Amino acid sequence: MKDNDFIVSKTNAKGIITYCNEVFMEMAAYKESELLGKNHNIIRHPDMPRVAFKLAWDLISSGKEFFGFVKNMSKDGSFYWVFANITADYDSRGSIIGYTSVRRKPSSNAITTLTPIYKKMCELEKAGGMDASGKFLFDFLDENNITYDELILSLQGA
């Protein structure tokens, strides 16, 4: 990603893509017609721990904002990292009708720091499921006396 690029996508409440900008299509190497109507997990990379997406869904489905670093997979099998922000979209009655995700270039420090953590989390998920992976993450945060949001924002330099 270029320093000033922003990947933008919108989904319905079930995660089905309803909008994607040109940068998203370029980075993911998909045409608009291949993305619209598909679940956003079409770009999920196998190196990403599933518990990271559970955390994201738990937050955004309750109306909270999510920040995180995500390794995505392009159609051709290559990958790219993003610093993601996901927020809920509401109808006039205050009900969640979808989500907007804006992604930008992550700091190299974040990728270097999180790659071995994500690797360990994926290993734990294979052996003990998302509970084991989540425990590892929250134990790591406790040991470093930092919240998830503090860790993520500090790694991006925000």
FIZA-277871 format. One record per atom (N, C-alpha, C): atom name; chain; residue number from 1; x, z, y negated. Coordinates in Angstrom, 3 decimals. Layout:
BEGIN
("CA" "A" NUM (X Z Y))
...
END
This chain:
BEGIN
("N" "A" 1 (0.841 0.000 1.188))
("CA" "A" 1 (0.000 0.000 0.000))
("C" "A" 1 (0.875 0.000 -1.235))
("N" "A" 2 (0.370 -0.623 -2.247))
("CA" "A" 2 (1.059 -0.578 -3.534))
("C" "A" 2 (0.680 0.715 -4.260))
("N" "A" 3 (1.526 1.134 -5.174))
("CA" "A" 3 (1.303 2.396 -5.879))
("C" "A" 3 (-0.049 2.477 -6.578))
("N" "A" 4 (-0.530 1.374 -7.106))
("CA" "A" 4 (-1.782 1.398 -7.872))
("C" "A" 4 (-2.989 0.888 -7.101))
("N" "A" 5 (-2.833 0.665 -5.798))
("CA" "A" 5 (-3.955 0.207 -4.979))
("C" "A" 5 (-4.923 1.345 -4.682))
("N" "A" 6 (-6.190 1.006 -4.625))
("CA" "A" 6 (-7.221 1.927 -4.170))
("C" "A" 6 (-8.053 1.212 -3.118))
("N" "A" 7 (-8.147 1.808 -1.957))
("CA" "A" 7 (-9.040 1.311 -0.919))
("C" "A" 7 (-10.360 2.034 -1.113))
("N" "A" 8 (-11.445 1.277 -1.194))
("CA" "A" 8 (-12.760 1.881 -1.383))
("C" "A" 8 (-13.701 1.364 -0.310))
("N" "A" 9 (-14.439 2.292 0.282))
("CA" "A" 9 (-15.496 1.904 1.208))
("C" "A" 9 (-16.650 2.877 1.064))
("N" "A" 10 (-17.816 2.385 1.446))
("CA" "A" 10 (-19.020 3.206 1.470))
("C" "A" 10 (-19.626 3.075 2.853))
("N" "A" 11 (-20.230 4.171 3.312))
("CA" "A" 11 (-20.926 4.144 4.593))
("C" "A" 11 (-22.313 4.750 4.415))
("N" "A" 12 (-23.149 4.515 5.402))
("CA" "A" 12 (-24.410 5.241 5.432))
("C" "A" 12 (-24.115 6.632 6.004))
("N" "A" 13 (-25.137 7.433 6.206))
("CA" "A" 13 (-24.943 8.815 6.659))
("C" "A" 13 (-24.370 8.904 8.073))
("N" "A" 14 (-24.442 7.817 8.834))
("CA" "A" 14 (-23.912 7.818 10.199))
("C" "A" 14 (-22.510 7.209 10.289))
("N" "A" 15 (-21.917 6.851 9.147))
("CA" "A" 15 (-20.568 6.310 9.152))
("C" "A" 15 (-20.483 4.811 9.318))
("N" "A" 16 (-21.602 4.110 9.162))
("CA" "A" 16 (-21.610 2.654 9.265))
("C" "A" 16 (-21.239 2.061 7.911))
("N" "A" 17 (-20.268 1.176 7.885))
("CA" "A" 17 (-19.749 0.606 6.639))
("C" "A" 17 (-20.812 -0.261 5.966))
("N" "A" 18 (-21.063 0.050 4.691))
("CA" "A" 18 (-22.018 -0.717 3.887))
("C" "A" 18 (-21.334 -1.441 2.730))
("N" "A" 19 (-20.084 -1.060 2.431))
("CA" "A" 19 (-19.312 -1.703 1.357))
("C" "A" 19 (-17.840 -1.519 1.663))
("N" "A" 20 (-17.040 -2.545 1.363))
("CA" "A" 20 (-15.588 -2.442 1.466))
("C" "A" 20 (-14.970 -3.340 0.399))
("N" "A" 21 (-13.953 -2.811 -0.283))
("CA" "A" 21 (-13.327 -3.628 -1.322))
("C" "A" 21 (-12.231 -4.527 -0.732))
("N" "A" 22 (-11.714 -5.409 -1.571))
("CA" "A" 22 (-10.702 -6.388 -1.137))
("C" "A" 22 (-9.453 -5.716 -0.574))
("N" "A" 23 (-9.015 -4.607 -1.198))
("CA" "A" 23 (-7.802 -3.934 -0.731))
("C" "A" 23 (-8.020 -3.398 0.687))
("N" "A" 24 (-9.203 -2.869 0.958))
("CA" "A" 24 (-9.519 -2.393 2.305))
("C" "A" 24 (-9.399 -3.543 3.301))
("N" "A" 25 (-10.023 -4.668 2.983))
("CA" "A" 25 (-9.980 -5.813 3.893))
("C" "A" 25 (-8.547 -6.298 4.108))
("N" "A" 26 (-7.771 -6.311 3.050))
("CA" "A" 26 (-6.377 -6.749 3.143))
("C" "A" 26 (-5.559 -5.807 4.028))
("N" "A" 27 (-5.674 -4.505 3.786))
("CA" "A" 27 (-4.886 -3.527 4.540))
("C" "A" 27 (-5.311 -3.481 6.016))
("N" "A" 28 (-6.601 -3.568 6.256))
("CA" "A" 28 (-7.112 -3.473 7.624))
("C" "A" 28 (-7.065 -4.818 8.358))
("N" "A" 29 (-6.825 -5.887 7.618))
("CA" "A" 29 (-6.744 -7.245 8.184))
("C" "A" 29 (-8.056 -7.691 8.842))
("N" "A" 30 (-9.158 -7.246 8.265))
("CA" "A" 30 (-10.484 -7.671 8.711))
("C" "A" 30 (-11.165 -8.433 7.582))
("N" "A" 31 (-12.064 -9.332 7.962))
("CA" "A" 31 (-12.935 -9.989 6.990))
("C" "A" 31 (-14.098 -9.043 6.694))
("N" "A" 32 (-14.722 -9.246 5.542))
("CA" "A" 32 (-15.863 -8.414 5.171))
("C" "A" 32 (-16.933 -8.436 6.265))
("N" "A" 33 (-17.198 -9.614 6.805))
("CA" "A" 33 (-18.230 -9.753 7.843))
("C" "A" 33 (-17.882 -8.983 9.118))
("N" "A" 34 (-16.595 -8.707 9.335))
("CA" "A" 34 (-16.182 -7.948 10.510))
("C" "A" 34 (-16.272 -6.443 10.287))
("N" "A" 35 (-16.353 -6.024 9.026))
("CA" "A" 35 (-16.411 -4.597 8.704))
("C" "A" 35 (-17.825 -4.106 8.419))
("N" "A" 36 (-18.591 -4.888 7.650))
("CA" "A" 36 (-19.943 -4.454 7.295))
("C" "A" 36 (-20.790 -4.291 8.551))
("N" "A" 37 (-21.474 -3.170 8.632))
("CA" "A" 37 (-22.321 -2.893 9.782))
("C" "A" 37 (-21.593 -2.242 10.950))
("N" "A" 38 (-20.278 -2.070 10.826))
("CA" "A" 38 (-19.489 -1.430 11.881))
("C" "A" 38 (-19.221 0.028 11.512))
("N" "A" 39 (-18.994 0.852 12.536))
("CA" "A" 39 (-18.629 2.238 12.287))
("C" "A" 39 (-17.242 2.274 11.656))
("N" "A" 40 (-17.057 3.196 10.721))
("CA" "A" 40 (-15.777 3.295 10.011))
("C" "A" 40 (-14.621 3.572 10.971))
("N" "A" 41 (-14.929 4.094 12.148))
("CA" "A" 41 (-13.849 4.376 13.091))
("C" "A" 41 (-13.243 3.103 13.698))
("N" "A" 42 (-13.694 1.950 13.265))
("CA" "A" 42 (-13.091 0.679 13.688))
("C" "A" 42 (-11.598 0.644 13.350))
("N" "A" 43 (-11.185 1.424 12.342))
("CA" "A" 43 (-9.772 1.441 11.936))
("C" "A" 43 (-9.051 2.712 12.398))
("N" "A" 44 (-9.690 3.499 13.242))
("CA" "A" 44 (-9.075 4.751 13.710))
("C" "A" 44 (-7.853 4.446 14.568))
("N" "A" 45 (-6.753 5.081 14.224))
("CA" "A" 45 (-5.512 4.921 14.988))
("C" "A" 45 (-5.461 5.993 16.078))
("N" "A" 46 (-4.976 5.648 17.266))
("CA" "A" 46 (-4.922 6.641 18.348))
("C" "A" 46 (-3.962 7.804 18.073))
("N" "A" 47 (-3.073 7.675 17.094))
("CA" "A" 47 (-2.169 8.776 16.742))
("C" "A" 47 (-2.848 9.847 15.897))
("N" "A" 48 (-4.093 9.609 15.505))
("CA" "A" 48 (-4.807 10.587 14.686))
("C" "A" 48 (-5.526 11.599 15.573))
("N" "A" 49 (-5.309 12.890 15.313))
("CA" "A" 49 (-6.042 13.893 16.090))
("C" "A" 49 (-7.537 13.832 15.775))
("N" "A" 50 (-8.350 13.924 16.816))
("CA" "A" 50 (-9.809 13.866 16.634))
("C" "A" 50 (-10.318 15.022 15.785))
("N" "A" 51 (-9.652 16.157 15.879))
("CA" "A" 51 (-10.110 17.323 15.121))
("C" "A" 51 (-10.020 17.075 13.606))
("N" "A" 52 (-9.138 16.181 13.178))
("CA" "A" 52 (-9.052 15.850 11.745))
("C" "A" 52 (-10.358 15.214 11.277))
("N" "A" 53 (-10.937 14.364 12.109))
("CA" "A" 53 (-12.200 13.721 11.737))
("C" "A" 53 (-13.370 14.701 11.849))
("N" "A" 54 (-13.285 15.637 12.791))
("CA" "A" 54 (-14.315 16.667 12.881))
("C" "A" 54 (-14.310 17.508 11.611))
("N" "A" 55 (-13.120 17.880 11.161))
("CA" "A" 55 (-12.998 18.650 9.919))
("C" "A" 55 (-13.601 17.864 8.753))
("N" "A" 56 (-13.267 16.596 8.671))
("CA" "A" 56 (-13.811 15.753 7.596))
("C" "A" 56 (-15.329 15.712 7.653))
("N" "A" 57 (-15.889 15.439 8.836))
("CA" "A" 57 (-17.347 15.345 8.979))
("C" "A" 57 (-18.029 16.676 8.689))
("N" "A" 58 (-17.431 17.777 9.142))
("CA" "A" 58 (-18.015 19.094 8.864))
("C" "A" 58 (-18.109 19.331 7.359))
("N" "A" 59 (-17.071 18.960 6.640))
("CA" "A" 59 (-17.065 19.173 5.188))
("C" "A" 59 (-18.046 18.244 4.474))
("N" "A" 60 (-17.937 16.953 4.735))
("CA" "A" 60 (-18.749 16.017 3.950))
("C" "A" 60 (-20.225 16.081 4.296))
("N" "A" 61 (-20.550 16.384 5.545))
("CA" "A" 61 (-21.970 16.468 5.907))
("C" "A" 61 (-22.629 17.702 5.302))
("N" "A" 62 (-21.810 18.661 4.844))
("CA" "A" 62 (-22.359 19.827 4.145))
("C" "A" 62 (-22.268 19.660 2.628))
("N" "A" 63 (-21.878 18.452 2.189))
("CA" "A" 63 (-21.820 18.163 0.761))
("C" "A" 63 (-20.505 18.523 0.099))
("N" "A" 64 (-19.532 18.954 0.877))
("CA" "A" 64 (-18.221 19.294 0.315))
("C" "A" 64 (-17.322 18.067 0.322))
("N" "A" 65 (-16.298 18.126 -0.493))
("CA" "A" 65 (-15.344 17.033 -0.628))
("C" "A" 65 (-14.237 17.186 0.412))
("N" "A" 66 (-13.734 16.063 0.917))
("CA" "A" 66 (-12.639 16.079 1.880))
("C" "A" 66 (-11.441 15.342 1.313))
("N" "A" 67 (-10.269 15.949 1.459))
("CA" "A" 67 (-8.994 15.304 1.176))
("C" "A" 67 (-8.174 15.352 2.452))
("N" "A" 68 (-7.466 14.287 2.755))
("CA" "A" 68 (-6.623 14.298 3.930))
("C" "A" 68 (-5.759 13.057 4.028))
("N" "A" 69 (-4.813 13.123 4.926))
("CA" "A" 69 (-3.917 12.001 5.202))
("C" "A" 69 (-4.326 11.392 6.529))
("N" "A" 70 (-4.476 10.075 6.523))
("CA" "A" 70 (-4.981 9.390 7.700))
("C" "A" 70 (-4.102 8.185 8.020))
("N" "A" 71 (-3.768 8.068 9.287))
("CA" "A" 71 (-3.075 6.883 9.783))
("C" "A" 71 (-4.145 5.958 10.333))
("N" "A" 72 (-4.272 4.786 9.751))
("CA" "A" 72 (-5.277 3.801 10.151))
("C" "A" 72 (-4.627 2.652 10.905))
("N" "A" 73 (-5.415 1.974 11.730))
("CA" "A" 73 (-4.917 0.832 12.476))
("C" "A" 73 (-5.590 -0.445 11.989))
("N" "A" 74 (-4.786 -1.427 11.706))
("CA" "A" 74 (-5.279 -2.737 11.294))
("C" "A" 74 (-5.731 -3.524 12.519))
("N" "A" 75 (-6.471 -4.574 12.269))
("CA" "A" 75 (-6.997 -5.431 13.346))
("C" "A" 75 (-5.872 -5.960 14.234))
("N" "A" 76 (-4.704 -6.254 13.636))
("CA" "A" 76 (-3.591 -6.822 14.394))
("C" "A" 76 (-2.754 -5.773 15.138))
("N" "A" 77 (-3.184 -4.487 15.070))
("CA" "A" 77 (-2.463 -3.429 15.765))
("C" "A" 77 (-1.433 -2.711 14.915))
("N" "A" 78 (-1.128 -3.243 13.731))
("CA" "A" 78 (-0.210 -2.543 12.835))
("C" "A" 78 (-0.952 -1.337 12.236))
("N" "A" 79 (-0.239 -0.528 11.473))
("CA" "A" 79 (-0.874 0.657 10.914))
("C" "A" 79 (-0.470 0.851 9.462))
("N" "A" 80 (-1.234 1.685 8.800))
("CA" "A" 80 (-0.933 2.074 7.420))
("C" "A" 80 (-1.484 3.468 7.190))
("N" "A" 81 (-0.779 4.232 6.367))
("CA" "A" 81 (-1.194 5.591 6.020))
("C" "A" 81 (-1.922 5.580 4.684))
("N" "A" 82 (-2.876 6.508 4.544))
("CA" "A" 82 (-3.585 6.667 3.276))
("C" "A" 82 (-3.767 8.147 2.955))
("N" "A" 83 (-3.902 8.417 1.670))
("CA" "A" 83 (-4.347 9.721 1.179))
("C" "A" 83 (-5.813 9.521 0.836))
("N" "A" 84 (-6.692 10.139 1.619))
("CA" "A" 84 (-8.125 9.872 1.529))
("C" "A" 84 (-8.885 10.981 0.814))
("N" "A" 85 (-9.894 10.568 0.070))
("CA" "A" 85 (-10.865 11.470 -0.542))
("C" "A" 85 (-12.247 10.937 -0.178))
("N" "A" 86 (-13.064 11.789 0.434))
("CA" "A" 86 (-14.409 11.382 0.836))
("C" "A" 86 (-15.421 12.321 0.197))
("N" "A" 87 (-16.443 11.730 -0.396))
("CA" "A" 87 (-17.517 12.502 -1.018))
("C" "A" 87 (-18.869 11.972 -0.541))
("N" "A" 88 (-19.854 12.830 -0.607))
("CA" "A" 88 (-21.206 12.455 -0.205))
("C" "A" 88 (-21.906 11.704 -1.330))
("N" "A" 89 (-22.800 10.786 -0.952))
("CA" "A" 89 (-23.694 10.083 -1.878))
("C" "A" 89 (-25.102 10.627 -1.633))
("N" "A" 90 (-25.830 10.847 -2.702))
("CA" "A" 90 (-27.146 11.486 -2.610))
("C" "A" 90 (-28.252 10.580 -3.129))
("N" "A" 91 (-29.455 10.772 -2.586))
("CA" "A" 91 (-30.626 10.093 -3.140))
("C" "A" 91 (-31.221 10.960 -4.250))
("N" "A" 92 (-32.325 10.515 -4.829))
("CA" "A" 92 (-32.923 11.219 -5.970))
("C" "A" 92 (-33.471 12.599 -5.596))
("N" "A" 93 (-33.659 12.870 -4.304))
("CA" "A" 93 (-34.149 14.178 -3.859))
("C" "A" 93 (-33.016 15.126 -3.483))
("N" "A" 94 (-31.773 14.647 -3.591))
("CA" "A" 94 (-30.629 15.483 -3.256))
("C" "A" 94 (-30.223 15.439 -1.792))
("N" "A" 95 (-30.765 14.489 -1.043))
("CA" "A" 95 (-30.390 14.334 0.365))
("C" "A" 95 (-29.196 13.393 0.483))
("N" "A" 96 (-28.300 13.702 1.407))
("CA" "A" 96 (-27.141 12.839 1.642))
("C" "A" 96 (-27.613 11.549 2.300))
("N" "A" 97 (-27.233 10.417 1.670))
("CA" "A" 97 (-27.606 9.106 2.213))
("C" "A" 97 (-26.387 8.292 2.645))
("N" "A" 98 (-25.207 8.807 2.356))
("CA" "A" 98 (-23.996 8.093 2.732))
("C" "A" 98 (-22.770 8.771 2.162))
("N" "A" 99 (-21.656 8.061 2.268))
("CA" "A" 99 (-20.379 8.620 1.826))
("C" "A" 99 (-19.546 7.537 1.159))
("N" "A" 100 (-18.760 7.953 0.185))
("CA" "A" 100 (-17.804 7.067 -0.467))
("C" "A" 100 (-16.404 7.601 -0.181))
("N" "A" 101 (-15.543 6.719 0.259))
("CA" "A" 101 (-14.159 7.078 0.530))
("C" "A" 101 (-13.246 6.245 -0.361))
("N" "A" 102 (-12.365 6.943 -1.057))
("CA" "A" 102 (-11.357 6.297 -1.895))
("C" "A" 102 (-10.006 6.723 -1.350))
("N" "A" 103 (-9.194 5.742 -1.008))
("CA" "A" 103 (-7.885 6.025 -0.448))
("C" "A" 103 (-6.798 5.407 -1.316))
("N" "A" 104 (-5.677 6.110 -1.380))
("CA" "A" 104 (-4.534 5.578 -2.123))
("C" "A" 104 (-3.257 5.834 -1.336))
("N" "A" 105 (-2.177 5.347 -1.879))
("CA" "A" 105 (-0.887 5.448 -1.200))
("C" "A" 105 (-0.482 6.916 -1.072))
("N" "A" 106 (-0.134 7.334 0.138))
("CA" "A" 106 (0.293 8.724 0.329))
("C" "A" 106 (1.759 8.909 -0.041))
("N" "A" 107 (2.124 10.137 -0.297))
("CA" "A" 107 (3.532 10.423 -0.551))
("C" "A" 107 (4.310 10.292 0.759))
("N" "A" 108 (5.555 9.888 0.663))
("CA" "A" 108 (6.382 9.766 1.873))
("C" "A" 108 (6.609 11.143 2.489))
("N" "A" 109 (6.660 12.181 1.652))
("CA" "A" 109 (6.819 13.549 2.141))
("C" "A" 109 (5.655 13.947 3.041))
("N" "A" 110 (4.452 13.543 2.679))
("CA" "A" 110 (3.277 13.874 3.485))
("C" "A" 110 (3.379 13.243 4.873))
("N" "A" 111 (3.758 11.986 4.924))
("CA" "A" 111 (3.857 11.287 6.208))
("C" "A" 111 (4.934 11.930 7.077))
("N" "A" 112 (6.090 12.222 6.473))
("CA" "A" 112 (7.188 12.850 7.207))
("C" "A" 112 (6.784 14.219 7.739))
("N" "A" 113 (6.079 14.983 6.930))
("CA" "A" 113 (5.656 16.330 7.322))
("C" "A" 113 (4.569 16.293 8.393))
("N" "A" 114 (3.589 15.414 8.225))
("CA" "A" 114 (2.424 15.439 9.100))
("C" "A" 114 (2.583 14.686 10.416))
("N" "A" 115 (3.486 13.734 10.483))
("CA" "A" 115 (3.643 12.961 11.711))
("C" "A" 115 (3.891 13.861 12.932))
("N" "A" 116 (4.852 14.785 12.888))
("CA" "A" 116 (5.042 15.634 14.085))
("C" "A" 116 (3.888 16.614 14.318))
("N" "A" 117 (3.230 17.043 13.256))
("CA" "A" 117 (2.078 17.942 13.402))
("C" "A" 117 (0.934 17.204 14.081))
("N" "A" 118 (0.640 15.984 13.614))
("CA" "A" 118 (-0.418 15.191 14.237))
("C" "A" 118 (-0.080 14.873 15.688))
("N" "A" 119 (1.189 14.594 15.963))
("CA" "A" 119 (1.606 14.299 17.337))
("C" "A" 119 (1.321 15.495 18.246))
("N" "A" 120 (1.690 16.679 17.790))
("CA" "A" 120 (1.452 17.893 18.569))
("C" "A" 120 (-0.044 18.121 18.745))
("N" "A" 121 (-0.825 17.892 17.697))
("CA" "A" 121 (-2.270 18.076 17.786))
("C" "A" 121 (-2.886 17.117 18.807))
("N" "A" 122 (-2.421 15.877 18.826))
("CA" "A" 122 (-2.928 14.901 19.804))
("C" "A" 122 (-2.571 15.322 21.225))
("N" "A" 123 (-1.350 15.831 21.419))
("CA" "A" 123 (-0.937 16.317 22.739))
("C" "A" 123 (-1.834 17.474 23.187))
("N" "A" 124 (-2.103 18.396 22.265))
("CA" "A" 124 (-2.953 19.537 22.579))
("C" "A" 124 (-4.380 19.102 22.898))
("N" "A" 125 (-4.870 18.090 22.190))
("CA" "A" 125 (-6.224 17.587 22.454))
("C" "A" 125 (-6.326 16.988 23.852))
("N" "A" 126 (-5.271 16.308 24.288))
("CA" "A" 126 (-5.292 15.722 25.633))
("C" "A" 126 (-5.344 16.813 26.700))
("N" "A" 127 (-4.660 17.929 26.427))
("CA" "A" 127 (-4.590 19.013 27.412))
("C" "A" 127 (-5.756 19.988 27.290))
("N" "A" 128 (-6.140 20.322 26.058))
("CA" "A" 128 (-7.123 21.390 25.872))
("C" "A" 128 (-8.271 21.070 24.942))
("N" "A" 129 (-8.401 19.813 24.546))
("CA" "A" 129 (-9.513 19.419 23.689))
("C" "A" 129 (-9.304 19.772 22.220))
("N" "A" 130 (-10.348 19.510 21.458))
("CA" "A" 130 (-10.261 19.723 20.011))
("C" "A" 130 (-10.104 21.191 19.642))
("N" "A" 131 (-10.590 22.095 20.481))
("CA" "A" 131 (-10.419 23.525 20.190))
("C" "A" 131 (-8.933 23.883 20.137))
("N" "A" 132 (-8.160 23.359 21.075))
("CA" "A" 132 (-6.723 23.648 21.117))
("C" "A" 132 (-6.018 23.054 19.906))
("N" "A" 133 (-6.401 21.845 19.547))
("CA" "A" 133 (-5.811 21.176 18.393))
("C" "A" 133 (-6.155 21.909 17.099))
("N" "A" 134 (-7.412 22.286 16.963))
("CA" "A" 134 (-7.848 23.016 15.773))
("C" "A" 134 (-7.161 24.365 15.659))
("N" "A" 135 (-7.001 25.070 16.792))
("CA" "A" 135 (-6.308 26.361 16.777))
("C" "A" 135 (-4.872 26.186 16.294))
("N" "A" 136 (-4.207 25.150 16.788))
("CA" "A" 136 (-2.834 24.885 16.354))
("C" "A" 136 (-2.782 24.678 14.838))
("N" "A" 137 (-3.699 23.864 14.313))
("CA" "A" 137 (-3.721 23.590 12.877))
("C" "A" 137 (-3.953 24.865 12.079))
("N" "A" 138 (-4.957 25.639 12.452))
("CA" "A" 138 (-5.276 26.838 11.678))
("C" "A" 138 (-4.232 27.933 11.857))
("N" "A" 139 (-3.591 28.004 13.020))
("CA" "A" 139 (-2.458 28.923 13.194))
("C" "A" 139 (-1.300 28.510 12.295))
("N" "A" 140 (-1.041 27.202 12.212))
("CA" "A" 140 (0.015 26.689 11.328))
("C" "A" 140 (-0.274 27.075 9.873))
("N" "A" 141 (-1.509 26.903 9.445))
("CA" "A" 141 (-1.879 27.251 8.072))
("C" "A" 141 (-1.710 28.745 7.836))
("N" "A" 142 (-2.167 29.575 8.785))
("CA" "A" 142 (-2.035 31.035 8.656))
("C" "A" 142 (-0.573 31.453 8.591))
("N" "A" 143 (0.250 30.881 9.474))
("CA" "A" 143 (1.674 31.224 9.505))
("C" "A" 143 (2.374 30.875 8.195))
("N" "A" 144 (1.880 29.821 7.526))
("CA" "A" 144 (2.477 29.388 6.259))
("C" "A" 144 (1.722 29.922 5.046))
("N" "A" 145 (0.730 30.777 5.314))
("CA" "A" 145 (-0.043 31.420 4.253))
("C" "A" 145 (-0.566 30.408 3.230))
("N" "A" 146 (-1.216 29.364 3.749))
("CA" "A" 146 (-1.711 28.289 2.903))
("C" "A" 146 (-3.049 27.798 3.456))
("N" "A" 147 (-3.931 27.383 2.585))
("CA" "A" 147 (-5.192 26.804 3.042))
("C" "A" 147 (-4.978 25.325 3.345))
("N" "A" 148 (-5.939 24.744 4.045))
("CA" "A" 148 (-5.864 23.317 4.357))
("C" "A" 148 (-5.756 22.502 3.064))
("N" "A" 149 (-6.662 22.760 2.112))
("CA" "A" 149 (-6.645 21.998 0.851))
("C" "A" 149 (-5.337 22.181 0.094))
("N" "A" 150 (-4.811 23.403 0.078))
("CA" "A" 150 (-3.535 23.640 -0.614))
("C" "A" 150 (-2.411 22.822 0.035))
("N" "A" 151 (-2.394 22.786 1.356))
("CA" "A" 151 (-1.373 22.012 2.067))
("C" "A" 151 (-1.484 20.535 1.711))
("N" "A" 152 (-2.675 19.988 1.841))
("CA" "A" 152 (-2.873 18.559 1.619))
("C" "A" 152 (-2.522 18.168 0.186))
("N" "A" 153 (-3.039 18.911 -0.769))
("CA" "A" 153 (-2.773 18.571 -2.170))
("C" "A" 153 (-1.302 18.770 -2.542))
("N" "A" 154 (-0.652 19.779 -1.954))
("CA" "A" 154 (0.776 19.974 -2.253))
("C" "A" 154 (1.615 18.843 -1.663))
("N" "A" 155 (1.221 18.346 -0.493))
("CA" "A" 155 (1.971 17.241 0.113))
("C" "A" 155 (1.836 15.942 -0.694))
("N" "A" 156 (0.707 15.777 -1.351))
("CA" "A" 156 (0.520 14.579 -2.183))
("C" "A" 156 (1.151 14.764 -3.559))
("N" "A" 157 (1.462 16.005 -3.898))
("CA" "A" 157 (2.023 16.273 -5.222))
("C" "A" 157 (0.960 16.336 -6.275))
("N" "A" 158 (-0.280 16.648 -5.860))
("CA" "A" 158 (-1.402 16.708 -6.804))
("C" "A" 158 (-1.469 18.066 -7.493))
END
